[in-house]
């Protein structure tokens, strides 16, 4: 059973890294929205194409507008923090129970 515990621990660590990297990409997108970046820059396009599907879904489901202020990155980061604390933490505890 220790193999399953090690596998779950590895999945939890990889998921934590992926969520952390995605949060930093969302932060970069928010910072880029304050300036006027070149829309044809490959890095800007990567950041936009990576974050837009999630941020669009959040914007679409928000029942009200904040006067032109886009709070979808904040909501996305709160969701990522929740997933890191709940899902990754749960996977770590389940992995420890198998060891």
N, C-alpha and C positions, 0 to 999 in steps of 0.2 A: 504493500500500500504506500510505501514511502515514494515510489515512482510517481504515483498520482499526486502526492503532496508536492513533490518537486516540480511537476508539470504545472500545477495550479499556481505555485509561487512564481514560476517563470512567466506565466500568462499575466499575473498581477503586475509584475515589474514592467513587462513590455507595455501593457495597457497604461500604466502610470506614465511611462516615458512618452507614449503617443499623445496622451491627453495633455501633458505638459508642453510638448512641442506645438500642439494645436492651439493652446492658450497663447503662447508667444506669437504665433502667426496672427491670431485675432488682435493682440495688442499692437503688432506691427501695422495691421490694417487700420486700426483706430488712429494711430499716429500719422499714417499716410493720408488719412482723410483731413487732417489739419493743414496739409500743404497741397500744392498742386503738382503731383508727380506726373511723369511722362507715362501716359496710358499704354504706350507701345514697348515700354521696358519689360524685359522678360521676368524680372523679379516682381515687379508690380502686378503683372498679369497673373503670375503664379499665386501670389497672395490673394488677389481678388478671386480667381477661379477656385481656390481652395476653400475660402471662407464664405463665398456668396451663397451656395446652396443652403447652408445652415442659417445664415443671417436672414436670407429671404423668407425661409419658413417661419422664423421668429417674427419678422416684421409683418408677415401676412396674418398671423394669428393674434397680433396685439389688438385689443379692442379699442384703443384710443391713441391719439397722437400727442406728442410732447412738444408741439410748437416747432417742428422742424429738427428737433434734436433726436438723433438715432441712438436709442438705448439698447438696441439688439446686441451689440458686442458685450455690454455689461451682463445682460441676461444669459448670453452664451457662456461667458466666463463663470457665472454663478452655477450654471448647469455642469460645467466641467469640474468645478470645485466639489460639487455634490457627488458627481461620479467618482472622483478621486477618493473622497472620504468614504462613501458608502460601498461602491462596487469593488474598488481595489482593496479597501480595508477588509471587506467580507471575504474576498478571495484569499487574502493573506491568512485570515483566521481559519478558514476551511482548510487551507494547505497545512497549517500547523497542526490541525486536528488529525490529519492523515500521517503525520510524521511520528 
